[in-house]
Amino acid sequence: MTFGENVALARKKKGFSQDELAKKVGTIAVTIGRYERNEIKPSIDIATKIADALEVSLDYLVGSSDAILEKALVKKITDIQKLSEEDKICVHKMLDAFLRDSKAKQAYS
């Protein structure tokens, strides 16, 4: 998907109007509409502000990733990376067990 399509999708998921998003990033709704229609591209500064306002990664907006990485999740991942190796192993084991159980529940539903 394109930058504009990703902005529009993320904006709608957050329940923001173009005007609300524009106010959060310091522009006007017409400009947000032009970004969403891929008529113009924002500066890296504005693209970063859009990502922050929508609480998604810049990688998602520019199409480098299909996954919408929520800012809160990215923060948790960053915090995990700062842990000791022993603690990281523990966190990975807990996540693996939870994901395994979740997938099993889905498979048997």
matplotlib code that plots the C-alpha trace (Angstrom):
import matplotlib.pyplot as plt

x = [0.0, 1.1, 1.9, -1.4, -3.4, -1.7, -2.3, -6.0, -6.4, -4.5, -6.4, -9.8, -8.8, -8.0, -11.4, -9.8, -11.1, -8.7, -9.1, -8.3, -5.2, -4.2, -4.4, -2.3, 0.5, 0.3, -1.2, -4.6, -7.2, -6.8, -3.1, -3.9, -6.3, -3.6, -1.3, -4.0, -4.6, -0.9, -0.9, 2.0, 4.5, 5.2, 8.6, 10.2, 9.4, 5.7, 5.6, 7.1, 4.5, 1.7, 3.1, 3.3, -0.3, -1.6, 0.6, 2.1, 5.6, 7.0, 8.0, 4.3, 3.3, 5.9, 5.1, 8.3, 6.2, 2.8, 2.4, 0.9, 3.4, 1.7, 3.9, 3.1, 4.2, 7.4, 8.2, 7.7, 10.0, 12.6, 12.3, 12.8, 15.9, 17.4, 17.0, 19.8, 20.2, 18.7, 15.6, 15.2, 15.2, 12.5, 10.4, 10.8, 9.8, 6.6, 5.7, 6.3, 4.1, 1.3, 1.4, 1.4, -1.6, -3.4, -2.8, -4.0, -7.2, -7.8, -7.2, -9.8, -12.4]
y = [0.0, 3.6, 6.2, 7.9, 4.7, 3.8, 7.3, 7.1, 3.6, 4.4, 7.7, 5.9, 3.2, 5.9, 7.6, 10.9, 13.2, 14.7, 18.0, 16.4, 14.8, 18.1, 19.9, 17.3, 17.7, 21.4, 21.5, 21.8, 19.1, 19.8, 18.9, 15.7, 14.9, 15.5, 13.2, 10.5, 10.8, 10.6, 13.9, 15.2, 13.7, 15.2, 16.1, 13.6, 15.9, 16.0, 12.2, 11.6, 13.8, 11.9, 8.6, 9.9, 11.3, 8.0, 6.0, 3.8, 3.3, 5.4, 2.1, 1.2, 4.5, 4.5, 0.9, -0.8, -3.0, -4.4, -4.6, -1.7, -1.3, 0.5, 3.0, 1.4, -2.0, -0.6, 1.0, -2.4, -4.1, -1.4, -1.9, -5.7, -5.1, -3.3, -6.3, -8.6, -11.7, -13.9, -11.7, -11.5, -15.4, -15.5, -12.9, -14.8, -18.1, -16.5, -14.9, -18.2, -20.1, -17.5, -17.4, -21.2, -21.4, -18.6, -20.4, -23.6, -22.0, -20.5, -23.8, -25.6, -22.8]
z = [0.0, -0.5, 2.1, 1.5, 1.8, 5.0, 6.5, 5.6, 7.0, 10.3, 10.6, 10.2, 12.7, 15.2, 14.5, 13.4, 10.8, 8.4, 10.2, 13.6, 12.2, 10.6, 13.8, 15.6, 13.0, 12.4, 9.0, 7.4, 6.4, 2.7, 2.9, 4.8, 2.0, -0.6, 1.3, 1.4, -2.3, -3.0, -4.7, -2.6, -0.2, 3.3, 4.6, 6.9, 9.8, 8.9, 8.2, 11.6, 13.2, 11.4, 12.6, 16.1, 16.0, 14.6, 17.1, 14.3, 13.1, 10.2, 8.6, 8.4, 6.9, 4.1, 3.3, 4.6, 6.9, 6.5, 10.3, 12.2, 15.0, 17.8, 19.6, 23.0, 21.6, 20.2, 23.6, 25.3, 22.8, 23.4, 27.1, 26.7, 24.6, 27.6, 29.9, 30.9, 28.7, 31.4, 31.7, 27.9, 27.8, 30.4, 28.6, 25.3, 27.0, 28.4, 25.1, 23.2, 25.7, 25.4, 21.6, 21.4, 23.7, 21.8, 18.5, 19.9, 21.1, 17.7, 16.0, 18.2, 18.1]

ax = plt.figure().add_subplot(projection="3d")
ax.plot(x, y, z, "-o")
ax.set_aspect("equal")
plt.show()
